[in-house]
Amino acid sequence: MRAAARALLATVVVYLLALAATAVAFGLDWTVANRLPLLAGSLGLGAAVGVQHVVYHRLA
């Protein structure tokens, strides 16, 4: 496995942990004003994971 692919795999794990933490925070916070940034952040993290998945499979 190339070094770039290993680095991408490590960052995907970090992104997934951040996505899980965002989901927990989203579930604990019931105010709409605070949920919108959390939702936007989780969608951004999900998109980053998807892009890195594609790049990882092209590098591997």
N, C-alpha and C positions, 0 to 999 in steps of 0.2 A: 504494500500500500504506500502510495506517495505521501510525502510530508504534508503537502497541501490538503490531501484528502483526510489525513489524520487531524489536521487543525480544524477543518470544517466539521468533522464528526464531533470534536470536543466542543465547538461552539454551538452545535445543534443541541447537545445535552444541556448546556447552560441556558439556551433559549427555551427549551422544554421546561426546565425548572422554573424559569421566570414566568412562563405561561401558566404553570400550575399555581404559582404564588399569586398571580393576577386573578386567576379563577377563584381562589380562596378569598382574596380581598373583595372581589365582586360579590361573592355570596354573603360576606359579613357586613357589607355596607349597603344599607337600604335606601339611601338618598339618591335621587336621580342625578343631581348635579355632580356627585362624585362617581356615579356609575358610567357616565358618558366617557370621561377620559380613560377609565379602566377598560371599557369596551374597545375604544380606539387602540389602546395599547395592546390588548390581547389580539386584535385583528392584525396589527402590525407584526407582532411576534409570530403569529401563525403564518403570515405571508413570508417572513424571513426564514422560518423553518422549511416551508415548501420550496422556496428558491434554493436554499442550501441543499435540500434533498436532491434536487435535479442536478445541481453542480457537482455534488459528491458522486453521484452515479456516473457522470460524464468523466470525472477524474479517475475513478477507481478502475 
